[in-house]
């Protein structure tokens, strides 16, 4: 007997719901294990008595994170570096994007191309020579060194994203302001930027999370506790192959929170920036 | 559209140069010169970044790869010796095979799972926004944390996976997920897929939602089945997004060393060794900067093709 159309619709709906449940399990179980581990006493974490859920939940793991590890120092370093990088990306991005979107000059297409290429060149290719560059500049093991190297991915991306957005701001408003004697920079700051807040939010989001989450450069260019960021600091919870999984999962959960929170706030706009405008609409 | 599709790319970039934004102002040469100076001034920070943090390091990576430089010691020019040594190295050849396998399988799985996720989320359902937020969360978690978390899940004695399998009597032996040569690569790929799938679903879902519903209605009236609608309406509309997403993701997946570094360090017996991680251990573990640069550059020619194609596409899109 041939299936009717509404029958196949209902079947499709069912398959969809089953798949949704499976995908949710696949996605959420690791988070479950992370949080549950952070709330267990040690004897429930290791060995034959390990449990699938905490029988006697405790915050002792978190207490150990704050009292016996430099966790707060790592967080401070990450915040300084991500914060500085976000501000600089916004500023440099706005200035450069305005020039590319509104001014006429030789080399414009070349620079636009350079932005995209820079964004696509992977850090795995650059970390060895950048290590040499930072050594020469004596910036190994400094906040400035990391902030500087993070520019290599955040500034081209910000400039490109904002350039696309500035293009979409209607020209008439700006011309009126120019005629009224508002200078070039005046129009940028008084007319264009207030109209580009969603784009600025996306740029800030990406600059912040990319810097916060960055691992490779932070791992290669920094050694000391005073400069170490949270991502590389977490791996130090492993001491000579002994893992302190309770506190580590606690610290991991806490350090995933800032990017998670900004993701939840900005998620509506984030998708647009994801592929540098590869998706339209 | 048919007309413009036939235009050579060079012409499109010409269009980009002559942006409409500036066309209306008078072409006074003094004003123009002033405008150019202002532009270069505004672009100075960006240009410095591109030149000194991307272009120069890239060029010096090539130069480094032609030397036998060690950390903290001057190097000697050895021409292509590093590359020739690599071709004779068994670990390198294994790494090459691993890298291809790892990238191809991870991309294929992310694509399949990402498309499934996007299609499921595109169905009509209450609180779909909530499910979408949940399913995309892995994307927002730092890769290091993802890798550490999974290393703990795979732990021999106390990890979730063995714990679960033994509790429910699905196995009586302890499985060494990350140190068994047959399983390690599979485990690494699983983690990469877990972490990378949301990126695919996000772009695919945005594409799905941009398809006008009338197209499906028209296909329905013409008697197209659900499967036919998928292949003749959905897939053609998403082709551009598929390509861009896969190319971007290939660059990022092939060059990400964090998963391997934290999960297996390339082991057991180089079974999970991939190029970026080998470059890392060569340059920083063995302190052979020149050789490390050579390793990282070997896989670059493939990436160059992707970078060139992607750059073209993005410039074209910015133009539209």
Interface residues (C-beta under 8 A of the other chain):
Chain A: X8 X9 X12 X13 X16 X17 X19 X20 X23 X24 X26 X27 X28 X29 X30 X31 X33 X34 X37 X45 X46 X47 X50 X52 X88 X91 X92 X93 X95 X96 X98 X99 X100 X101 X102 X103 X104 X105 X106 X108 X109 X111 X112 X113 X114 X115 X116 X117 X118 X120 X121 X122 X123 X124 X125 X126 X127 X128 X129 X130 X131 X132 X133 X148 X149 X151 X152 X155 X156 X159 X160 X163 X164 X167 X171 X175 X184 X209 X212 X213 X215 X216 X220 X231 X232 X234 X235 X243 X245 X248 X249 X252 X255 X256 X259 X260 X262 X263 X264 X267 X270 X271 X272 X274 X275 X276 X277 X278 X279 X280 X281
Chain B: X13 X16 X17 X19 X21 X22 X24 X32 X35 X36 X38 X39 X40 X42 X43 X45 X46 X47 X49 X50 X52 X53 X54 X55 X56 X57 X58 X60 X61 X64 X113 X116 X117 X119 X120 X121 X123 X125 X131 X133 X134 X135 X136 X137 X138 X139 X140 X141 X142 X143 X144 X145 X146 X148 X149 X150 X152 X153 X155 X157 X158 X160 X163 X164 X167 X194 X199 X202 X203 X205 X206 X207 X209 X210 X225 X226 X240 X241 X244 X245 X248 X251 X252 X255 X256 X257 X258 X262 X275 X276 X279 X280 X283 X284 X289 X292 X293 X296 X297 X300 X303 X306 X307 X310 X311 X313 X314 X315 X317 X318
